[in-house]
Amino acid sequence: MAGFGLIRLPNFDPRMWKGSPLATHGLTCLNGICMPVQQIVRMLANRGTVEVLLDEYPFLSREDIVASLDYGAGLVEELP
């Protein structure tokens, strides 16, 4: 993976990584999948369901979706 310029987030969720600016515009993505976490969370926020996401994106797992929500929740907890 080093060839893609992946940067591990320090002291944070090992399931996530900061993507290459060329591949994912520097957005945080699921580890090993070039799909931004924000995209998964937004699809769920826009009335998507876990089942629809799993059908439309067969490379995602239920654990990937839960990890994305957990990551987002962690960011909100850090807000003042």
Buried (B, 14 or more C-beta within 10 A) or exposed (E): EEEEEBEEBEEBBEBBBBBBEEEBEBBBBBBEBBBBBBBBBEBBEEEBEBEEBBEEBEEBEEEBBEBBBEBBEEEEEEEE
